Amino acid sequence: METISVLLILAAAVLSVVILVKILAAPVRLVFKLMLNALCGFLLLIVVNIISGFFDFSVEINLLNTLIAGCFGIPGALLLVILNFLF
């Protein structure tokens, strides 16, 4: 094979790998962002329970509350605290 053909094939392979990495990077970033959001919401629930122990107030950590804090993150955990105050 000629040198130019080899270089063109190599360039096409590198370009294909770069495009594939760009396509696969977006879902990985989204999953990482969702996991970080869930972790922040759950940690906020834990911190609220630790601090609110001094004020005779607690947010029960059960499956539903964990799912809400996990899906919605910090706003979800704050919503649980507000709902617990109201009801």
SULFEN-V851152 format. One record per residue. N is the residue number from 0. OMEGA is omega in degrees with one decimal (NA if undefined). D_FIRST is the distance of its C-alpha to the first C-alpha in whole Angstrom. Layout:
BEGIN
N|OMEGA|D_FIRST / N|OMEGA|D_FIRST
END
This chain:
BEGIN
0|177.9|0 / 1|-178.6|4 / 2|-178.7|6 / 3|178.8|8 / 4|179.2|7 / 5|179.4|7 / 6|177.7|10 / 7|177.4|11 / 8|177.9|11 / 9|178.6|13 / 10|178.1|15 / 11|178.7|16 / 12|178.7|17 / 13|178.3|19 / 14|177.8|21 / 15|178.9|21 / 16|178.8|23 / 17|179.5|25 / 18|178.8|26 / 19|178.6|27 / 20|178.8|29 / 21|-179.7|31 / 22|-177.5|32 / 23|-177.4|33 / 24|-177.6|35 / 25|178.3|37 / 26|178.9|39 / 27|177.5|39 / 28|179.6|41 / 29|178.4|43 / 30|178.8|44 / 31|179.6|45 / 32|177.9|47 / 33|178.2|49 / 34|178.1|49 / 35|177.9|50 / 36|179.0|53 / 37|179.1|54 / 38|178.7|55 / 39|178.8|57 / 40|-179.9|59 / 41|178.0|60 / 42|176.9|60 / 43|175.6|63 / 44|179.2|65 / 45|-179.2|65 / 46|178.2|66 / 47|179.1|69 / 48|178.4|70 / 49|-177.7|71 / 50|-176.1|72 / 51|174.9|74 / 52|177.9|76 / 53|-175.6|78 / 54|-179.6|79 / 55|-178.8|80 / 56|176.5|77 / 57|174.0|74 / 58|-177.7|71 / 59|177.6|70 / 60|176.9|67 / 61|-175.5|66 / 62|-178.6|63 / 63|179.8|64 / 64|178.0|65 / 65|177.6|61 / 66|179.2|59 / 67|179.3|61 / 68|-180.0|60 / 69|-178.2|57 / 70|-173.3|56 / 71|175.8|57 / 72|-177.2|57 / 73|177.0|60 / 74|177.7|61 / 75|178.4|62 / 76|177.2|64 / 77|175.9|66 / 78|177.6|67 / 79|178.6|68 / 80|179.9|70 / 81|179.3|72 / 82|178.2|72 / 83|174.7|74 / 84|-175.7|76 / 85|-175.4|77 / 86|NA|78
END
